[in-house]
Amino acid sequence: MSRVTVWYDGACPLCVREIALMRRLDSRSAITFTDISTASASCPIDRQLMLDRFHASENGKILTGAAAFAAMWRAIPLLRPIGQLARLPGALPVLEALYVQFLKIRPHIQKRLKPID
């Protein structure tokens, strides 16, 4: 089993909700979730880049966007099939294109969500 690290924006209500769901699904504790919302948080690359796009590390390789999501999914038994599908030829570019479109609407979604207490 590969070890996965996920970096997320703990100041983003949408991100916090998503990570909370992933934590619940991560029954094997295969993922290390790291909140990088504070200036003191340790980031392997530029912090702002990590806040702008989703990042994960799988087997020591830093991934971004759809590839990072696929790595996270592969570490979660219930979502593993979806993560494996991302490895099919042509799948990752399609998922990345969808992710880029999502990034355009993400700020509007974030504004509508209240922080989780």
Rosetta blueprint (number, residue, H / E / L):
1 M L
2 S L
3 R L
4 V E
5 T E
6 V E
7 W E
8 Y E
9 D L
10 G L
11 A L
12 C L
13 P H
14 L H
15 C H
16 V H
17 R H
18 E H
19 I H
20 A H
21 L H
22 M H
23 R H
24 R H
25 L H
26 D L
27 S L
28 R L
29 S L
30 A L
31 I E
32 T E
33 F E
34 T E
35 D E
36 I L
37 S L
38 T L
39 A L
40 S L
41 A L
42 S L
43 C L
44 P L
45 I L
46 D L
47 R H
48 Q H
49 L H
50 M H
51 L H
52 D H
53 R L
54 F L
55 H E
56 A E
57 S E
58 E E
59 N L
60 G L
61 K E
62 I E
63 L E
64 T E
65 G L
66 A H
67 A H
68 A H
69 F H
70 A H
71 A H
72 M H
73 W H
74 R H
75 A H
76 I L
77 P L
78 L L
79 L L
80 R H
81 P H
82 I H
83 G H
84 Q H
85 L H
86 A L
87 R L
88 L L
89 P L
90 G L
91 A H
92 L H
93 P H
94 V H
95 L H
96 E H
97 A H
98 L H
99 Y H
100 V H
101 Q H
102 F H
103 L H
104 K H
105 I H
106 R H
107 P H
108 H H
109 I H
110 Q H
111 K H
112 R H
113 L L
114 K L
115 P L
116 I L
117 D L
